[in-house]
Amino acid sequence: MPAPVGPSTANDLLDAIGHTPMVELRRLAPPGETRMFAKLEGANPTGSVKDRIARAMIEEARASGALAPGQTILEPSSGNTGISLAMIGRLLGHPVRIVLPDNTTAEREQLLRLYGAEIVHSPGAEGSNGAIRLAQRLADGDPSLFMPYQYGNEANPRAHEQTTGPEILAQVPDVDVFVAGLGTGGTLTGVGRYLKRERPGVRIVAAEPMPGEQVQGLRSLEDGFVPPVLDASVLDDKYLVNNRDAVIGVRRLLAEEGIFAGLSCGAAVAVAVRVAREMTGGSVVVLLADGGWKYLSADLWTRDIDELEDELEGSLLW
Amino acid sequence: MSTVRIPPVLRENTGGSRSVEVTGGTVTEALEDLFARHPALRDRVTTDGQLSGFINVYVNDRDVRYRDGLATSVGPEDTIILLPAMAGGARQA
């Protein structure tokens, strides 16, 4: 019989997802009455917010029977979601295959392989949308594969509505503005739905990556892809953030607050500071989606920013 | 004059220009001036007089849909960005 354990001990790693720290950003907040807080999603087991949605998508699929015991999971991901699924697949006995653009950082592939995931490369020049298209083609051609499809799976925003949102309100009960990066739209949609219900008047603000010229150039207008899980009606504001400002944000997080975070966090912080500057008081919560570990090889922190900006134009980090 | 940045997908309609200087105190007026200078753009960017759902418009990086839409004011130092709508993880060029 196992020895008794304390009440805060998790049954397994899945049980340890969420309940991430919230810290005040005392040094980054602009002078004045407005307070800023950061939700540190890098504290999740595989280092990103995606653990929450991966767990929700897989648990729901197993409960509904959509995912059978031992069935292979296939998902397009630029890294974080794939790594979360690979960890969960390992624990629950599902092989995992990730469609990954071929120009992400090496750390992502290393982690995926350590967890035993199989990697299928999509052309980096086609960005995330290229990975989505390839994964859909693979899934269509092989019914033995189960694709959670984070961009269209309601379990994604629901995970945030049921976990991230309540945590934020418990940690910062007087939250006035919530800022997060826009990827699948799941975080903004789910947290936004919860906070708007529980605290009317709260503003939900998106930080959107500025797409580079090459990606823009590959597309026709009609290709425009808006993820089905994004409920744009919960958004109150949306800002474009370029790579340079995202890098500056990442550096300020580390230098001023000691927070080692990923590139989208720098973008979210840039927007949060901009919003806070326009306020005369109140509380801004910014969600920092991941830690900096998967970006070490890109060296966002010390390289010449012009050089880095040029290089980021050709890689996929968000 | 404010500046309109043209995405690659629309540059065939501006003779290859990446940006166009325009006048106008609102997004509507600025776009009318843009269409007057580059008439072929109108049909690419609007449908029945409305801005196409495939296009996002930003003034100083802020999406006008969440401000006053096409009535959003534009100052002479402001930059208007037209971008194909594509929320998602594309982050490269």
Interface residues (C-beta under 8 A of the other chain):
Chain A: S78 N103 G124 A125 G127 S128 N129 Y151 L182 G183 T184 G185 E208 P209 M210 P211 G212 E213 Q214 V215 Q216 G217 R219 S220 L221 E222 D223 G224 F225 V226 P227 L230 L235 D236 D237 K238 Y239 L240 V241 N243 L263 L312 E313 G314 S315 L316 L317 W318
Chain B: P7 P8 V9 L10 R44 S52 G53 F54 I55 Y58 D61 R62 D63 R65 Y66 R67 I81 L83 P84 A85 M86 A87 G88 G89 A90 R91 Q92 A93
